[in-house]
Amino acid sequence: MSEVNGYNLEKLVGQFQIVAEFVDGYAWTKGHINDTYIINCRQGGSPIRYILQRINHHVFQQPAVVMQNVKEATQHLRKKIASESSADLTRRTMTLVPTRGGASYYMDSAGNYWRAYVFIERVKSSHVAEKPEQAEQVGRAFGLFQKRLADLPTERIQETIPQFHNGVLRIYALEKAVREDKQNRVESTQPEIDFCRTNRGIVQIFADAQAKGELPQRITHNDTKIDNVLLDQETDEVMCIVDLDTVMPGLIHYDFGDMVRTLTSPADEDERDLDKVTMRMDFFDALAKGYLSEANDFLSEAEKGYLAQAGKVITFQLGVRFLTDHLNGDTYFRVHREGQNLDRARVQFKLVERMLENEEAMKATIAALG
């Protein structure tokens, strides 16, 4: 089938340096931002697959910059991995397929941006971490990812989402939403607003450390959820980090903090029973062990010193964003029921409380591993 969702996949595939014979293609439902298609081809009588994606240029408003970042990162990773081992190169990093003209993307007549990757075979991923060993795998995978990119000059990678982790601006946006109170929701959310005001100093932690010159800019992934780590189907070995659209300069703490947020709490992001929001220290210990097994090689002592605070910073900022969106009428984060963004905010704030309770234990873990 070459016509899917109004797109002629065979014609689009023909714009890339794919010499294999097109067989068919179908939409892949995994992922929520870009439109993804699996392309089946035959080469020399054997099946071979590719990924064809239409970049969502409403979310990523500079697709050309995104693709330049992806190209720089994947080429650098490929060289690093090749120097370590030549085995399974196309399974250990994403492989961009250039267009016939040698570009990293193709723009069609309607202004859509398309890219192609070699499909990574015989891998699997998880949606949630059910065992500490999985948290350790994820930590090691992203620690290795950062380590391999540590000597890629940050000026080669551009910022694609300006002020993505600027917590101070998030607080300003919240206060603006409170003043305007467009949906008459301030009165019912006063406890959450008070929590943000009481803890607003959290957003200054990394800004102040950067101002003092303690934390350097590095190349970070910025979406370190477990789904983005691909494992070998048979051995469970970490094979590849995917979803590189948010790769840009930043602090390693953004990546580590989001791993702490997503891996240590078993509760759903919109859980209404806040008693279920806990912080599993055994998962944190495993995560830190995995991460530092790779990251110890390039992190400064100052960077390691701030790792235990990374989770609360990222979690608090996300909670502020959920609360702000609730006050503004749910215009950014998609909701499926009334009050869902408020529930999301409450979960994040409860998790911040749990992180504060465990901060000394987290510092002790980092110190022992560092």
C-alpha positions as CSV (number, residue, x, y, z in Angstrom):
1,M,0.0,0.0,0.0
2,S,1.6,3.3,-1.1
3,E,-1.2,5.8,-0.3
4,V,-1.6,6.2,3.5
5,N,-3.3,9.2,5.2
6,G,-3.3,11.1,2.0
7,Y,0.5,10.7,1.5
8,N,2.1,8.7,-1.4
9,L,4.7,6.8,0.6
10,E,6.3,5.2,-2.4
11,K,6.9,8.7,-4.0
12,L,8.2,10.1,-0.7
13,V,10.6,7.1,-0.2
14,G,11.9,7.9,-3.8
15,Q,13.2,11.2,-2.5
16,F,15.8,9.4,-0.3
17,Q,18.9,7.4,-1.0
18,I,17.0,4.1,-0.6
19,V,18.0,1.7,-3.4
20,A,15.7,-1.1,-2.2
21,E,12.4,-1.8,-3.9
22,F,9.4,-0.3,-2.2
23,V,6.8,-3.0,-1.1
24,D,4.4,-1.2,1.1
25,G,4.1,1.1,4.2
26,Y,1.8,1.7,7.1
27,A,1.3,4.2,9.9
28,W,2.9,3.5,13.2
29,T,1.0,4.6,16.3
30,K,3.9,4.8,18.6
31,G,4.8,8.4,19.4
32,H,2.5,11.4,19.8
33,I,4.2,14.3,18.0
34,N,5.5,13.3,14.6
35,D,3.7,11.1,12.0
36,T,5.6,7.9,11.6
37,Y,5.4,5.3,8.9
38,I,7.0,1.9,8.6
39,I,8.3,1.2,5.1
40,N,8.8,-2.3,3.9
41,C,11.3,-2.8,1.0
42,R,13.2,-5.6,-0.6
43,Q,16.8,-5.5,-1.4
44,G,18.6,-8.4,-3.2
45,G,15.6,-10.6,-2.4
46,S,15.7,-9.9,1.3
47,P,13.3,-7.7,3.3
48,I,14.5,-4.5,4.8
49,R,12.6,-1.8,6.7
50,Y,12.9,2.0,7.1
51,I,11.2,4.6,9.2
52,L,9.7,7.6,7.3
53,Q,8.6,10.5,9.5
54,R,6.8,13.8,8.9
55,I,8.2,16.2,11.4
56,N,5.5,18.1,13.3
57,H,6.6,21.7,12.5
58,H,3.9,23.1,14.8
59,V,5.7,21.6,17.8
60,F,9.2,21.9,16.3
61,Q,9.0,25.2,14.6
62,Q,12.6,25.0,13.3
63,P,12.7,21.6,11.6
64,A,15.9,22.4,9.6
65,V,17.7,23.2,12.9
66,V,16.3,20.0,14.5
67,M,17.6,18.0,11.6
68,Q,21.0,19.6,11.7
69,N,21.2,18.7,15.4
70,V,20.1,15.1,14.7
71,K,22.7,14.9,12.0
72,E,25.5,16.2,14.1
73,A,24.6,14.0,17.1
74,T,24.1,10.8,15.1
75,Q,27.4,11.2,13.1
76,H,29.3,11.9,16.3
77,L,27.7,8.9,18.1
78,R,28.5,6.7,15.1
79,K,32.2,7.6,15.2
80,K,32.4,7.0,18.9
81,I,30.6,3.6,18.7
82,A,32.7,2.5,15.8
83,S,35.9,3.3,17.7
84,E,34.6,1.1,20.6
85,S,33.2,-1.8,18.4
86,S,32.2,-2.2,14.8
87,A,29.5,-4.7,15.6
88,D,25.8,-3.7,15.0
89,L,26.5,-0.1,14.2
90,T,23.0,0.4,12.7
91,R,21.4,-1.0,15.8
92,R,23.5,1.1,18.3
93,T,22.6,4.5,17.0
94,M,20.0,5.9,14.7
95,T,21.0,6.1,11.1
96,L,19.7,8.9,9.0
97,V,19.1,8.2,5.3
98,P,20.0,11.3,3.3
99,T,17.9,12.6,0.4
100,R,18.9,12.2,-3.2
101,G,20.5,15.6,-3.0
102,G,22.4,14.7,0.2
103,A,20.2,16.7,2.7
104,S,19.1,15.4,6.0
105,Y,15.4,16.1,5.2
106,Y,13.0,16.5,2.3
107,M,10.4,19.3,2.1
108,D,7.4,18.5,-0.1
109,S,5.3,20.9,-2.1
110,A,2.9,21.4,0.9
111,G,5.7,22.5,3.2
112,N,5.9,19.3,5.1
113,Y,9.3,18.1,6.4
114,W,10.2,14.5,5.9
115,R,13.1,12.3,7.1
116,A,14.1,8.7,6.8
117,Y,15.9,6.3,9.2
118,V,17.1,2.8,9.0
119,F,14.7,0.7,11.0
120,I,16.3,-0.8,14.1
121,E,15.5,-4.5,14.2
122,R,15.2,-7.1,17.0
123,V,14.8,-4.5,19.8
124,K,12.1,-3.8,22.4
125,S,11.3,-1.0,24.9
126,S,9.3,-0.7,28.1
127,H,6.7,1.9,29.1
128,V,7.3,1.8,32.9
129,A,10.1,0.5,35.1
130,E,8.8,-2.4,37.2
131,K,12.2,-3.4,38.7
132,P,15.2,-1.4,40.0
133,E,17.3,-3.2,37.4
134,Q,15.4,-1.5,34.7
135,A,16.1,1.9,36.3
136,E,19.7,1.0,36.3
137,Q,19.6,0.1,32.6
138,V,18.0,3.5,31.7
139,G,20.5,5.4,33.9
140,R,23.5,3.7,32.3
141,A,22.0,4.2,28.8
142,F,21.6,7.9,29.1
143,G,24.9,8.3,31.1
144,L,26.7,6.6,28.1
145,F,24.7,8.8,25.6
146,Q,25.9,11.9,27.4
147,K,29.5,10.6,27.7
148,R,29.7,9.9,24.0
149,L,28.5,13.4,23.2
150,A,30.6,15.1,25.9
151,D,33.4,16.1,23.5
152,L,31.0,17.4,20.8
153,P,31.3,21.2,20.9
154,T,28.1,22.7,22.1
155,E,28.2,25.4,19.5
156,R,27.6,22.6,16.9
157,I,24.2,21.9,18.4
158,Q,21.6,24.7,18.5
159,E,18.7,25.3,20.9
160,T,15.5,24.3,19.2
161,I,13.0,25.1,22.0
162,P,14.1,28.4,23.6
163,Q,14.0,28.6,27.4
164,F,12.8,25.0,27.6
165,H,14.0,24.6,31.2
166,N,13.9,28.2,32.4
167,G,12.0,27.7,35.7
168,V,12.0,31.4,36.5
169,L,9.9,32.1,33.4
170,R,7.6,29.3,34.4
171,I,6.9,31.0,37.7
172,Y,6.3,34.3,35.9
173,A,3.8,32.5,33.6
174,L,2.0,31.1,36.7
175,E,1.7,34.4,38.4
176,K,0.3,35.9,35.2
177,A,-2.3,33.1,35.0
178,V,-3.2,33.8,38.6
179,R,-3.7,37.5,38.0
180,E,-5.8,36.9,34.9
181,D,-7.8,34.0,36.3
182,K,-9.4,33.4,32.9
183,Q,-11.4,30.3,34.0
184,N,-12.2,31.4,37.6
185,R,-10.1,28.6,38.9
186,V,-7.8,30.4,41.3
187,E,-10.0,30.1,44.4
188,S,-10.2,26.3,44.0
189,T,-6.4,25.9,43.5
190,Q,-5.1,28.2,46.2
191,P,-3.3,25.4,48.1
192,E,-1.4,24.5,44.9
193,I,-0.6,28.2,44.2
194,D,0.6,28.6,47.8
195,F,2.9,25.5,47.4
196,C,4.5,27.1,44.3
197,R,5.1,30.4,46.0
198,T,6.5,28.7,49.1
199,N,8.9,26.6,47.0
200,R,9.7,29.0,44.2
201,G,13.3,29.0,45.3
202,I,13.7,25.6,43.8
203,V,13.7,27.1,40.3
204,Q,16.7,29.2,41.2
205,I,19.0,26.3,42.2
206,F,20.6,25.6,38.8
207,A,20.3,29.2,37.6
208,D,22.4,30.4,40.6
209,A,24.9,27.5,40.1
210,Q,25.3,28.5,36.5
211,A,25.8,32.1,37.4
212,K,28.6,31.0,39.7
213,G,30.2,29.0,36.9
214,E,29.7,25.7,38.6
215,L,27.7,23.9,35.9
216,P,28.8,23.8,32.3
217,Q,26.6,23.5,29.2
218,R,26.6,20.0,27.7
219,I,24.7,18.2,25.0
220,T,21.6,16.7,26.6
221,H,18.7,14.5,25.4
222,N,15.8,16.3,27.2
223,D,13.3,13.4,27.0
224,T,14.9,10.7,29.1
225,K,11.9,8.4,29.6
226,I,12.3,4.6,29.6
227,D,10.4,4.3,26.2
228,N,13.4,5.9,24.5
229,V,15.8,3.2,25.4
230,L,15.9,0.2,23.0
231,L,17.0,-3.1,24.3
232,D,18.1,-6.3,22.4
233,Q,15.1,-8.7,22.4
234,E,17.2,-11.7,23.4
235,T,19.9,-10.3,25.7
236,D,18.3,-7.2,27.2
237,E,21.5,-5.3,26.3
238,V,21.0,-1.6,25.8
239,M,21.2,-1.0,22.1
240,C,20.2,2.5,21.2
241,I,18.7,5.8,22.5
242,V,16.0,7.2,20.2
243,D,13.8,10.3,19.8
244,L,16.6,12.8,19.3
245,D,14.4,15.8,18.4
246,T,15.0,17.6,21.7
247,V,18.8,17.1,21.7
248,M,20.3,20.5,22.5
249,P,22.7,22.3,24.8
250,G,21.7,22.1,28.5
251,L,22.6,20.8,31.9
252,I,23.0,17.1,32.5
253,H,20.8,17.6,35.5
254,Y,17.8,18.1,33.2
255,D,18.2,14.5,31.9
256,F,19.0,13.0,35.3
257,G,16.2,14.9,37.0
258,D,13.6,13.7,34.5
259,M,14.8,10.1,35.0
260,V,14.4,10.5,38.8
261,R,10.9,11.9,38.2
262,T,9.7,9.2,35.8
263,L,11.4,6.1,37.3
264,T,11.1,6.5,41.1
265,S,7.4,7.0,41.5
266,P,5.0,4.2,40.6
267,A,1.9,6.5,40.5
268,D,0.3,7.6,37.2
269,E,0.9,11.2,36.2
270,D,-2.7,12.1,36.9
271,E,-3.3,9.8,39.9
272,R,-6.0,11.2,42.2
273,D,-5.0,9.1,45.3
274,L,-1.9,11.0,46.4
275,D,-1.1,8.3,48.9
276,K,0.1,6.3,45.9
277,V,2.7,9.0,45.1
278,T,5.9,7.7,46.7
279,M,9.6,7.8,46.0
280,R,11.2,4.4,45.6
281,M,14.7,4.9,46.9
282,D,15.8,1.4,45.7
283,F,14.9,2.6,42.2
284,F,16.8,5.9,42.7
285,D,19.9,3.9,44.0
286,A,19.8,1.7,40.9
287,L,19.3,4.7,38.6
288,A,22.2,6.6,40.1
289,K,24.4,3.5,40.0
290,G,23.7,2.9,36.3
291,Y,24.1,6.6,35.4
292,L,27.3,7.2,37.3
293,S,28.9,4.0,36.0
294,E,29.2,5.9,32.7
295,A,28.9,9.6,33.7
296,N,31.6,9.5,36.4
297,D,34.2,9.6,33.6
298,F,33.3,13.1,32.4
299,L,31.3,14.9,35.2
300,S,32.9,17.5,37.4
301,E,32.6,17.2,41.2
302,A,30.3,20.2,41.2
303,E,28.0,18.6,38.7
304,K,27.8,15.5,40.8
305,G,27.1,17.6,43.8
306,Y,23.9,18.9,42.3
307,L,22.5,15.5,41.1
308,A,20.5,14.8,44.2
309,Q,18.5,18.1,43.7
310,A,17.9,17.5,40.0
311,G,14.7,15.5,40.5
312,K,12.9,18.1,42.6
313,V,13.8,20.9,40.2
314,I,12.5,19.2,37.1
315,T,9.4,17.8,38.9
316,F,8.5,21.2,40.4
317,Q,8.9,23.0,37.1
318,L,6.5,20.5,35.4
319,G,4.0,20.8,38.2
320,V,4.1,24.6,37.8
321,R,3.4,24.1,34.0
322,F,0.5,21.8,34.7
323,L,-1.0,24.2,37.2
324,T,-0.5,27.2,34.9
325,D,-2.2,25.3,32.0
326,H,-5.1,24.4,34.3
327,L,-5.6,28.1,35.2
328,N,-5.4,29.1,31.6
329,G,-8.0,26.7,30.4
330,D,-6.0,23.6,29.4
331,T,-4.6,25.2,26.2
332,Y,-1.2,23.4,26.1
333,F,-1.4,19.9,27.7
334,R,-4.1,17.7,26.2
335,V,-6.8,16.7,28.8
336,H,-9.4,13.9,28.6
337,R,-11.4,15.0,31.6
338,E,-12.2,18.1,33.7
339,G,-9.4,18.9,36.2
340,Q,-6.8,16.5,34.7
341,N,-4.1,19.1,34.6
342,L,-4.8,20.0,38.2
343,D,-4.5,16.4,39.2
344,R,-1.2,16.2,37.2
345,A,0.1,19.2,39.1
346,R,-0.9,17.8,42.5
347,V,1.0,14.5,41.7
348,Q,4.1,16.5,40.8
349,F,4.0,18.6,44.0
350,K,3.4,15.5,46.1
351,L,6.4,13.9,44.5
352,V,8.5,17.0,45.2
353,E,7.6,16.6,48.9
354,R,8.7,13.0,48.8
355,M,12.0,14.0,47.1
356,L,12.6,16.6,49.8
357,E,12.0,14.0,52.5
358,N,14.6,11.7,50.8
359,E,17.1,14.4,49.7
360,E,19.8,13.5,52.3
361,A,19.5,9.8,51.4
362,M,19.9,10.7,47.7
363,K,23.0,12.8,48.5
364,A,24.5,9.9,50.4
365,T,23.9,7.6,47.5
366,I,25.5,10.0,45.0
367,A,28.5,10.6,47.4
368,A,29.0,6.8,47.8
369,L,29.0,6.2,44.0
370,G,31.0,9.3,43.0
